[in-house]
Amino acid sequence: MPLVLILLGAALVAVAMFNKVPQFVPGRVVPPRVPARPGSVAAPERVERPRVRMASAKLTEQGRALLTAVGGSALIIAFFLTLSGF
């Protein structure tokens, strides 16, 4: 239980501090480009792999304060649960 609270609290505080959230970008097949000049060779199609990028969370000051308070509270609760041996 404390480990889950630590992970949750750290994630919430990190989002509040950096104002970024992970975003999944699915992979896709990029079609080949048409040659600009006659007689030139077209580029083969490429495959872009799926990836995770950091996107803006677009948080207001109240949202950042809320995430910091909830995340910090989760970390404090995890600390005291660990001290009590739970």
RALIN-V57948 format. One record per pair of residues at least 12 apart in sequence whose ideal C-beta (glycine too) atoms are under 8 Angstrom apart, sorted by sequence separation. I is the first residue (numbers start at 1). J is the second residue. If there is no record, write none. Layout:
# RALIN-V57948
I	J
I	J
This chain:
# RALIN-V57948
32	44
32	45
31	45
30	45
29	45
30	46
29	46
30	47
29	47
30	48
28	47
29	48
27	47
28	48
27	48
27	49
27	50
26	50
27	51
25	50
24	50
25	51
24	51
25	52
24	52
25	53
23	52
22	52
23	53
22	53
23	54
22	54
23	55
21	54
22	55
20	54
21	55
20	55
21	56
20	56
21	57
19	56
20	57
19	57
19	58
19	59
15	57
16	59
15	59
19	64
16	63
16	64
16	65
16	67
17	68
15	67
16	68
13	67
12	67
13	68
16	71
12	68
12	70
13	71
12	71
13	72
11	71
9	70
10	71
9	71
12	74
13	75
8	71
9	72
9	73
9	74
10	75
8	74
9	75
6	74
5	74
6	75
9	78
5	75
5	77
6	78
5	78
3	78
2	78
5	81
1	78
2	79
2	81
1	81
2	82
2	86
1	86
